[in-house]
Amino acid sequence: MESNKQCDCKGKRTCLLCEDSLNKKSTDWYALFKDLDSYVYCWMCKKIFKGWDVVSSCDEHKTLEEGKKFTGLYIHPNFLTPDESNKVVETVDSAEWDLSQSGRRKKNFGPKINFKKKKLRHEFFTGFFESTEFVRNKLVTVDFLNDFKVVEECFLEYERARGSHIEPHIDDCWIWGERIVTVNTIGEAVLCLTKHFPTYPKQYNIDCMEDYKEGLIGELEDEISDDVLIRIKMPANSLLVMYGAVRYQYEHSVLREDVEGRRVCIAYREFTKPYDHLVKHFNNSL
């Protein structure tokens, strides 16, 4: 398969680099999403309001129609201080970034996983960054995450100049637990939620959720509109957690048009209940 050494895009995945040099055609998610019935989420009142432009507080949606209650998101706007965020970025920049798909770069610490074969190997894990231990410790000071056990720490870099984005998807449901945690350090972006339409049986191993459904923290929705789009602001220094319906019934994505300059975030994951006994292998630092 033809490739571009400046990126790691494969198959239908593209970024501005390979679209230009290899003339690859990209999916215009922005245009597709613009045709949907769009709402914006307010973390303060935990409601969604008709509109496209994201809001930071209740003051910014006073002129909009009455909102609807929306669950499955936990947001802490100033989880990190600017100095703490800069420390995280300096740490990961001092290491070598790995190329990823769709214009992103990453640095990943955690188990090696084959999602299709449902196999996990922990013996290659050598530890998390010691200099970001303060972030992991800070997570459990949040009541909603006081029992959260980090088993994967994934640093992600988005650059508007590269057309960085992530296409609609659901994180694997066989091994990754209910709470999907994102710590935003520098840069801003918007999280988009759209209804999940399975394209093949057992996509994302979502059938595995039935094995632990009774123990979920968040509620699932009885019905989701086919053409709904929910947009959530992700400011610098903030914490965002997806759970319940947002985790399992919506696909999440980040449009390249919603990335401002350079964005660096950390994705944290926990195991599903059946694999909690493996947590002991992922508690040391480099």
C-alpha positions in Angstrom: 0.0 0.0 0.0 1.3 3.5 -0.9 2.3 5.5 2.1 3.8 8.8 3.2 6.7 8.7 5.7 5.5 12.0 7.2 2.3 10.3 8.4 1.0 6.9 9.4 -2.4 7.0 7.7 -3.6 3.7 6.4 -6.7 2.7 4.3 -9.3 5.3 4.3 -7.6 7.4 7.1 -6.0 10.6 5.8 -4.4 13.9 6.9 -3.4 17.0 5.0 0.0 15.6 4.3 -1.0 12.5 2.4 -4.1 14.1 0.9 -1.7 16.5 -0.8 1.3 14.3 -1.6 -0.6 11.1 -2.5 -3.8 12.7 -3.6 -5.8 10.7 -1.2 -9.5 11.5 -0.9 -10.8 12.3 2.6 -14.3 12.0 4.2 -15.7 15.5 4.7 -17.0 14.9 8.2 -17.6 18.7 8.7 -20.1 18.8 5.8 -21.8 15.6 7.0 -22.1 16.9 10.5 -23.4 20.3 9.3 -26.4 18.4 7.9 -27.3 17.0 11.3 -29.5 18.4 14.0 -26.8 20.0 16.2 -26.8 20.8 19.9 -24.1 22.2 22.2 -23.5 21.0 25.7 -23.2 23.2 28.8 -21.1 21.6 31.6 -22.6 23.9 34.2 -26.3 23.1 33.8 -25.7 19.7 32.2 -28.1 20.4 29.3 -27.9 20.6 25.6 -29.1 23.5 23.5 -29.8 23.9 19.8 -26.8 25.3 18.0 -23.3 24.7 16.5 -21.0 27.1 18.3 -19.9 25.5 21.6 -20.4 27.3 25.0 -18.2 27.6 28.1 -20.9 28.7 30.6 -24.6 29.3 31.1 -24.1 33.0 30.3 -23.3 32.0 26.7 -26.6 30.2 26.0 -29.1 32.7 27.5 -30.4 33.5 24.1 -30.9 29.9 23.0 -34.0 27.8 23.3 -34.7 25.9 26.6 -32.2 23.1 27.0 -32.6 19.4 27.4 -31.0 17.4 30.2 -28.1 15.3 29.0 -26.2 12.7 31.0 -23.0 10.6 30.4 -20.5 13.4 30.7 -18.4 14.7 33.6 -16.4 17.8 33.0 -13.9 19.6 35.3 -12.9 22.9 33.5 -9.7 23.7 35.5 -8.5 20.3 36.4 -4.8 21.2 35.8 -3.1 24.6 36.2 -1.4 26.0 33.1 2.0 25.2 34.7 1.0 21.6 35.2 -0.2 21.3 31.6 3.1 22.7 30.4 5.0 20.2 32.5 3.1 17.4 30.8 3.8 18.7 27.4 7.5 19.2 28.2 7.7 15.6 29.4 6.2 14.0 26.3 8.1 16.4 24.0 11.3 15.2 25.6 10.5 11.7 24.5 10.1 10.7 20.8 6.6 11.0 19.5 5.2 8.2 17.4 3.3 8.8 14.2 -0.4 8.0 14.3 -3.3 8.0 11.8 -5.3 11.0 10.7 -2.5 13.5 11.3 -2.1 12.7 15.0 1.1 11.8 16.9 1.0 9.7 20.0 3.0 8.2 22.9 1.3 5.2 24.5 1.9 3.3 27.7 -0.1 0.3 28.6 -0.8 -3.3 27.6 -0.4 -4.7 24.1 -3.8 -5.7 22.8 -5.3 -7.5 19.9 -8.9 -6.4 19.9 -10.1 -8.8 17.2 -8.6 -11.9 18.9 -9.3 -10.5 22.4 -5.8 -11.1 23.6 -3.8 -9.0 26.0 -0.1 -9.0 26.9 1.3 -7.2 29.9 4.8 -8.4 30.1 6.1 -5.7 27.7 4.8 -2.9 30.0 7.8 -1.0 31.6 5.9 1.7 33.4 4.2 5.1 33.0 6.1 8.5 32.9 7.2 9.2 36.5 6.9 13.0 35.8 3.1 12.6 35.0 2.4 10.6 38.2 0.9 13.8 39.6 -1.8 13.8 37.0 -2.7 10.1 37.7 -2.8 10.9 41.4 -4.9 13.9 40.8 -7.5 11.8 39.0 -8.5 9.9 42.1 -9.0 13.1 44.1 -12.1 13.6 41.9 -15.1 11.9 43.6 -16.3 10.5 40.3 -12.9 8.9 39.7 -11.9 7.9 43.3 -11.8 4.2 42.3 -10.4 4.7 38.8 -7.3 2.5 38.2 -5.2 3.6 35.3 -4.0 0.8 33.0 -3.3 2.9 29.9 -1.9 6.4 29.5 -1.9 7.6 25.9 -0.6 11.1 25.0 -2.1 12.5 21.8 -1.0 15.5 19.7 -3.3 17.2 17.2 -2.0 19.9 14.9 -4.4 22.0 12.7 -1.6 22.4 10.2 -1.6 18.6 9.6 -5.4 18.3 9.5 -5.3 16.2 12.7 -8.6 14.7 13.7 -10.2 11.5 14.8 -13.1 9.8 13.0 -16.3 8.7 14.8 -15.7 5.6 16.8 -16.4 3.9 20.2 -13.5 2.7 22.3 -13.3 -1.1 22.6 -15.8 -2.5 25.0 -14.2 -5.9 25.7 -11.2 -4.6 27.6 -11.7 -0.8 28.2 -14.0 0.0 31.1 -16.9 2.4 31.2 -15.1 5.6 32.0 -13.1 7.0 29.2 -11.0 9.9 30.6 -9.4 12.7 28.7 -7.1 15.3 30.3 -6.7 18.3 28.0 -3.4 20.2 28.5 -2.7 22.8 25.8 -4.9 23.8 22.9 -8.6 23.6 22.5 -10.9 21.4 20.5 -14.5 20.2 20.3 -15.8 16.7 21.0 -18.6 15.6 18.7 -21.1 12.9 19.6 -23.2 11.1 16.9 -25.5 8.0 17.1 -23.7 4.7 16.7 -24.8 2.8 13.6 -23.1 -0.6 13.6 -21.4 -1.3 10.2 -20.8 -5.0 11.0 -21.7 -7.5 13.8 -20.0 -7.0 17.2 -18.3 -3.8 16.1 -16.1 -2.4 18.8 -16.8 -5.6 20.8 -19.9 -3.8 22.0 -21.7 -7.0 22.7 -19.2 -7.6 25.6 -20.9 -4.7 27.5 -23.9 -7.1 28.1 -21.6 -9.1 30.5 -21.2 -6.1 32.9 -24.2 -4.0 32.0 -25.8 -4.3 35.4 -22.8 -2.7 37.0 -22.7 0.4 34.8 -22.4 3.8 36.5 -24.4 5.7 33.9 -27.8 5.0 32.4 -28.3 4.0 28.8 -30.9 5.8 26.6 -34.0 4.1 25.4 -33.9 5.9 22.0 -31.4 8.2 20.3 -32.3 10.3 17.3 -30.7 9.2 14.0 -29.6 12.7 13.0 -28.5 14.2 16.3 -25.1 15.8 16.8 -23.9 17.0 20.2 -20.8 19.3 20.4 -18.8 19.7 23.7 -16.1 22.3 24.2 -12.8 20.8 25.4 -10.7 23.8 26.8 -7.1 23.6 27.8 -6.4 22.3 31.3 -9.8 20.5 31.5 -10.9 17.0 32.4 -13.6 15.2 30.5 -15.1 11.8 31.3 -17.5 9.8 29.0 -19.6 7.1 30.6 -23.1 5.5 30.3 -24.9 6.3 27.1 -22.2 8.6 25.8 -19.7 5.8 26.1 -21.7 3.0 24.6 -24.5 4.5 22.4 -22.7 7.4 20.8 -19.6 7.5 18.6 -17.2 10.3 19.5 -14.9 12.3 17.2 -12.9 15.4 16.8 -13.1 17.4 13.5 -10.0 18.9 12.0 -11.9 22.2 11.7 -12.3 22.2 15.5 -8.6 22.0 16.4 -7.0 25.3 17.2 -3.3 25.3 16.6 -1.6 22.6 18.6 -3.5 20.4 21.1 -2.0 17.9 23.4 -4.2 15.6 25.6 -3.9 12.4 27.6 -6.4 9.6 27.3 -6.7 7.4 30.4 -8.4 4.0 30.4 -9.5 1.4 33.0 -10.2 -2.3 32.6 -13.7 -3.8 32.4 -14.7 -5.6 35.6 -13.7 -9.1 34.3 -10.1 -7.9 33.9 -9.7 -5.9 37.0 -7.4 -8.6 38.4 -4.7 -7.5 35.9 -4.5 -4.0 37.2 -1.5 -5.1 39.5 0.7 -5.2 36.4 0.2 -1.5 35.6 1.1 0.4 38.7 4.7 1.4 38.2 6.5 4.4 36.7 9.5 4.7 34.4 
